Amino acid sequence: MFTGIIEAMGKVVAVDHDRTNINFTIESDLTQELKVDQSMAHDGVCLTVVKIDKTKNQYVVTAIQETLDKTCLSEWRPNYEVNLERSMSMENRFDGHIVQGHVDQTAVCENITEENGSWRYYFSYDKSKNNITVEKGSISVNGVSLTVVDSEEGMFSVAIIPFTFEHTNFHNIRKGSLINIEFDVFGKYVSRLMEQYFKQKKQD
């Protein structure tokens, strides 16, 4: 379980293919505090630490085929900057929203506008998967907990303040960039319940 509050940035230093899996070596200052078998969110994707080299400040995580199919991790290359968050600690404040680390699908950045000190990012996604956004609701973009500004079918926008722009990989997102999105877990439950309700009603 995560909150969507990014702790640090990491850098991909190696990408190694192992059959259908990919092993990513990440360099990060968080390495000194990690242990093998620990869960961490990488651009919103929950991955398990499988190897640590504290002398190099590096660790390794593995992405299986299902993860690669649902996220944009297959596009990662050396020097890619990744948003990092360790799993939620019960004694800390809950500053973001409930993020499971289970990316629902990818989205494409359609446009970026400057708005006198902040930025508005517009994203489109495959609406056939029945995922929804709600204005003023929560969404995770590359693991960052954000509030939806505009919400339409298959499209949403978010506003990014300078701190978030500088301390996450939003400063690397361009028009056409592919990003990971996890929709609000409560919204997903409501959507599924409504879907089942109307399906049952139609059968009756």
C-alpha positions in Angstrom: 0.0 0.0 0.0 1.3 3.5 -0.9 0.2 7.1 -0.7 1.4 8.6 -3.9 3.8 10.9 -2.2 7.1 10.5 -4.0 10.1 10.1 -1.6 12.9 10.3 -4.1 14.0 9.9 -7.7 16.0 7.0 -9.0 17.9 6.4 -12.2 17.8 3.2 -14.3 21.4 2.1 -14.8 20.9 -1.3 -16.4 18.1 -3.2 -18.2 18.6 -7.0 -18.4 16.2 -9.4 -20.1 15.7 -12.8 -18.5 13.3 -14.8 -20.8 10.0 -12.8 -20.5 11.1 -10.9 -17.4 13.2 -7.7 -17.2 15.6 -7.0 -14.4 16.0 -3.3 -13.7 19.1 -2.0 -11.8 18.2 1.3 -10.1 20.5 3.8 -8.5 19.0 5.8 -5.6 19.9 7.3 -2.3 17.1 5.2 -0.8 19.3 2.1 -1.4 21.0 2.3 2.0 17.6 1.9 3.7 16.3 -1.0 1.7 16.3 -4.7 2.2 15.7 -7.7 -0.1 12.1 -8.7 -0.5 10.9 -5.1 0.3 8.1 -3.7 -1.9 8.6 -0.3 -3.6 6.5 1.7 -6.0 8.4 2.6 -9.2 6.4 5.1 -11.3 3.4 3.7 -9.4 4.3 0.0 -10.1 4.8 -2.1 -7.0 8.0 -4.1 -7.5 10.0 -6.3 -5.1 13.7 -5.6 -4.3 15.6 -8.8 -5.2 19.2 -7.7 -4.9 21.1 -4.8 -3.2 24.6 -3.4 -3.7 25.0 -0.7 -1.1 28.6 0.1 -2.2 27.2 1.2 -5.6 24.0 2.7 -4.1 22.1 0.3 -6.4 19.4 -2.3 -6.2 17.5 -4.6 -8.6 13.8 -5.2 -9.2 12.1 -7.6 -11.6 9.1 -7.0 -13.8 7.2 -10.0 -15.1 5.4 -10.1 -18.5 2.0 -9.2 -17.0 3.5 -6.0 -15.5 5.2 -5.1 -18.7 2.0 -5.6 -20.6 0.0 -3.2 -18.4 2.6 -0.5 -17.8 5.2 1.5 -19.7 8.1 -0.2 -18.0 9.1 -2.0 -21.2 10.1 1.5 -22.5 12.6 2.1 -19.7 16.2 2.6 -20.8 19.4 3.5 -18.9 19.3 7.0 -17.5 15.5 7.0 -17.2 14.4 8.9 -14.1 11.9 7.0 -12.0 9.6 8.1 -9.2 10.2 6.1 -6.0 8.0 5.5 -2.9 8.5 2.9 -0.2 5.4 1.1 1.2 3.2 3.1 3.6 4.2 3.2 7.3 1.3 3.1 9.7 2.8 5.7 12.0 3.2 8.4 9.3 0.6 11.0 8.1 -1.5 9.9 5.1 -0.8 12.9 2.9 -1.9 11.5 -0.5 -4.6 8.9 -1.2 -4.7 5.1 -1.2 -2.5 3.8 -4.0 -2.2 0.0 -4.4 0.8 0.0 -6.7 -1.3 -2.0 -9.3 -1.3 0.1 -12.4 -4.6 -0.2 -14.3 -3.4 0.9 -17.7 -1.2 3.4 -19.5 -2.2 6.8 -20.8 -0.7 9.2 -23.4 0.1 12.9 -22.7 -1.9 14.9 -25.2 -0.9 18.4 -24.3 0.9 20.5 -21.7 0.1 24.1 -21.0 1.8 26.6 -18.7 -0.5 28.5 -16.4 1.4 31.3 -14.7 3.5 29.3 -12.3 2.0 25.9 -12.7 1.4 23.4 -15.5 -1.7 21.6 -16.8 -1.1 18.1 -18.2 -3.8 16.5 -20.4 -3.9 12.7 -20.7 -6.0 10.3 -22.8 -6.6 6.6 -22.1 -8.4 3.6 -23.5 -12.0 4.2 -22.3 -13.1 0.6 -23.3 -11.5 -0.7 -20.1 -14.4 1.0 -18.1 -12.1 3.0 -15.9 -13.3 6.4 -14.9 -12.1 9.7 -13.4 -14.1 12.2 -11.5 -13.4 16.0 -11.2 -11.7 16.7 -7.9 -11.2 13.0 -7.4 -7.9 11.3 -7.0 -5.7 9.6 -9.5 -2.1 8.3 -9.5 0.1 9.3 -12.5 3.5 7.6 -12.5 2.9 7.0 -8.8 2.2 10.6 -8.0 -1.0 11.2 -6.1 -2.9 14.0 -7.9 -6.3 15.6 -8.1 -8.3 15.4 -11.3 -9.0 18.9 -12.8 -10.9 18.1 -16.0 -12.7 14.8 -16.4 -14.2 13.5 -19.7 -14.7 10.0 -21.1 -11.2 8.7 -21.9 -9.5 12.0 -20.9 -8.4 13.9 -17.8 -6.1 16.7 -16.8 -4.1 17.4 -13.7 -2.4 20.6 -12.4 1.3 20.4 -11.4 2.9 22.8 -9.0 6.6 23.7 -9.2 7.6 21.4 -6.3 6.0 18.4 -7.9 7.4 19.4 -11.3 11.0 19.5 -9.9 10.9 16.5 -7.6 9.2 13.9 -9.8 9.7 12.9 -13.4 6.9 15.2 -14.6 9.7 17.5 -15.8 10.5 14.8 -18.4 7.0 14.1 -19.6 6.4 15.5 -23.1 3.5 15.5 -25.5 3.2 11.9 -26.7 4.8 10.4 -23.5 3.4 7.2 -22.2 2.6 7.1 -18.5 1.2 4.7 -15.8 -2.1 5.4 -14.3 -3.9 3.9 -11.3 -7.5 5.0 -10.9 -9.0 5.6 -7.4 -9.7 2.3 -5.7 -13.0 3.5 -4.3 -14.1 4.6 -7.8 -13.2 1.3 -9.2 -15.3 -0.6 -6.7 -18.3 1.7 -7.2 -18.0 1.3 -11.0 -17.8 -2.5 -10.8 -20.8 -2.6 -8.4 -22.9 -0.4 -10.8 -21.8 -2.5 -13.7 -23.0 -5.7 -12.0 -26.2 -4.0 -10.8 -27.3 -3.0 -14.3 -26.2 -6.3 -15.8 -28.4 -8.1 -13.3 -31.3 -5.7 -13.8 -31.1 -6.3 -17.6 -31.3 -10.1 -17.0 -34.3 -9.7 -14.7 
